[in-house]
Amino acid sequence: MKIGVMSDTHGNIVLMQEVADKMILRHGVDAIVHLGDDLADAKLLDARGAKLFAVPGIYEAAWDDKNIPHRIIKEFEGVVFLISHTPDRPENERRGDINPRHAHSKFGAHVLLHGHTHKACAIRPPEEGGLIIINPGHLKDLQDRSYPASYAILDVSREDLKVAILGLDDIVMEYCEFRLTGKPGR
């Protein structure tokens, strides 16, 4: 299964849709994940039949709406993902919200997808107990906080996860393959 991941569009609807079109038409994604800032942007996304999953960012009104979850746990191809805007718990977090850093131990998450920092990465830090952490970067502008705009394409199977972080020119900025074996940490 292929998943396109984007984050931090901050009202840049044109760039967001341009990347969504690339995800669908060039990469053949089955689903698109939008990691917040802004959920309102994601609602305008033409996913052209791809499934859409979205969460709010901490700098938008949807974050304060008690009917909108801050995080989603979703399984793709037997791999458990935590979809979150933040990599940790911000000060304005609601009581009882999932702590992203504990998603692997409490919910069996293999992967944490997050945005917020605008810095793209795909890592499996040893201190996280096997949790794979992916940030697709941002689509706020061509450059923001000295990071170029980027997005991620994930190729997910029960055995492994392939992650490509791409720039707007579709040049691969980072590529990683992660072996998935049972529960995180094993």
C-alpha positions in Angstrom: 0.0 0.0 0.0 1.3 3.5 -0.8 0.6 6.4 1.4 1.3 10.1 0.7 2.1 12.2 3.8 2.0 16.0 3.9 2.0 18.6 6.7 2.0 22.2 7.6 0.3 23.7 4.6 -0.7 26.8 6.5 -3.2 27.9 3.9 -1.1 27.2 0.9 -3.9 25.4 -0.9 -2.3 25.7 -4.4 0.9 23.9 -3.3 -1.0 21.4 -1.2 -3.2 20.4 -4.2 -0.1 20.3 -6.5 1.6 17.8 -4.2 -1.6 15.8 -3.7 -1.9 15.5 -7.5 1.7 14.2 -7.7 1.0 11.7 -4.9 -2.0 10.4 -6.8 -1.0 10.6 -10.4 2.8 10.0 -10.2 3.1 7.8 -7.1 -0.3 6.0 -7.2 -1.0 6.5 -3.5 -4.0 4.7 -1.9 -4.3 7.2 0.9 -3.2 10.7 1.8 -2.4 11.8 5.4 -2.4 15.5 6.3 -0.7 16.2 9.6 -2.2 19.6 10.4 -1.8 23.2 10.3 -4.4 23.4 8.8 -7.2 20.9 9.0 -9.3 23.4 7.0 -6.8 23.0 4.2 -7.2 19.2 4.3 -10.9 19.5 4.0 -10.4 21.3 0.6 -8.1 18.6 -0.7 -9.2 16.8 -3.8 -7.9 13.3 -3.0 -9.4 11.9 -6.3 -10.6 8.7 -4.7 -7.6 8.2 -2.3 -8.6 7.9 1.3 -7.9 11.0 3.4 -6.9 11.1 7.0 -6.2 14.4 8.7 -5.6 15.9 12.2 -5.5 19.5 13.3 -2.4 21.5 14.1 -1.8 23.3 17.4 -2.1 26.8 15.8 -5.6 26.5 14.4 -9.2 26.7 15.8 -9.9 23.0 15.1 -7.3 22.1 17.8 -9.7 23.6 20.4 -12.8 21.7 19.0 -13.5 18.9 21.5 -15.2 16.9 18.7 -12.0 16.7 16.6 -9.4 14.2 17.8 -5.8 15.5 18.0 -4.4 12.1 17.1 -5.6 9.1 15.1 -4.4 5.5 15.4 -4.7 3.8 12.1 -3.6 0.4 10.7 -2.3 0.1 7.2 -1.4 -3.4 5.9 -1.1 -4.6 9.5 1.3 -1.8 10.5 0.0 0.5 13.3 0.4 4.3 12.7 -0.1 7.1 15.1 -1.1 10.2 13.1 -0.3 13.4 15.0 0.6 17.0 14.3 3.2 17.1 17.1 6.0 14.7 18.0 5.2 15.2 21.7 2.6 16.7 24.0 2.3 20.5 23.7 1.2 22.8 26.6 -2.3 23.2 25.2 -2.9 19.5 25.0 -6.3 18.1 26.2 -6.3 15.9 29.2 -6.3 12.3 28.2 -4.8 12.8 24.8 -2.4 10.1 23.6 1.3 11.0 24.2 3.0 10.4 20.9 6.1 9.1 22.5 4.2 6.4 24.3 2.1 5.2 21.4 4.3 2.2 20.7 4.2 0.9 24.3 0.5 1.6 25.0 -1.1 1.2 21.6 1.4 -1.0 19.7 2.2 1.7 17.2 5.0 0.9 14.8 5.2 4.4 13.2 4.6 7.9 14.4 3.7 10.4 11.6 4.1 14.0 12.7 4.6 17.5 11.4 4.9 20.7 13.3 8.7 21.2 13.1 8.8 21.7 9.3 12.0 19.6 9.3 11.7 16.4 7.3 13.1 13.2 8.7 12.6 9.4 8.8 14.4 7.8 11.8 14.2 4.9 14.2 15.9 6.2 17.3 17.1 3.4 19.7 15.7 5.2 22.7 12.1 5.0 21.3 11.8 1.3 21.6 11.6 0.5 17.9 9.2 3.3 17.0 9.8 4.7 13.5 9.3 8.5 13.4 8.5 10.2 10.1 8.0 13.9 9.5 7.3 14.8 5.8 8.4 18.4 6.3 6.1 21.3 5.3 4.2 22.7 2.3 3.9 26.3 3.8 6.1 27.9 1.1 9.0 26.9 -1.1 11.2 27.5 2.0 10.4 27.9 5.6 12.6 28.0 8.7 15.4 27.3 6.3 13.9 24.0 5.2 12.7 23.4 1.7 9.1 22.3 1.0 8.8 18.5 1.0 6.4 15.5 1.4 6.7 11.8 1.9 5.7 8.7 0.1 5.4 5.5 2.1 5.3 2.0 0.7 3.9 -0.1 3.5 3.8 -3.9 3.8 3.5 -6.2 6.8 7.3 -6.9 6.6 8.8 -3.5 5.8 8.3 0.2 5.4 10.0 2.2 2.6 10.1 5.9 3.1 10.9 8.5 0.4 11.0 12.2 1.4 10.8 14.2 -1.8 11.2 17.9 -2.7 8.8 19.7 -4.9 11.0 18.8 -7.9 10.3 15.1 -7.0 14.0 14.6 -6.3 14.5 12.2 -3.3 15.9 14.1 -0.4 16.0 11.1 1.9 15.2 7.4 1.5 15.0 4.8 4.3 13.9 1.2 4.5 12.7 -0.2 7.9 12.2 -3.9 8.6 9.0 -4.5 10.6 9.1 -7.5 12.9 6.1 -8.1 15.2 5.5 -5.4 17.8 7.7 -2.4 18.2 10.9 -2.9 20.0 11.3 -6.6 18.9 
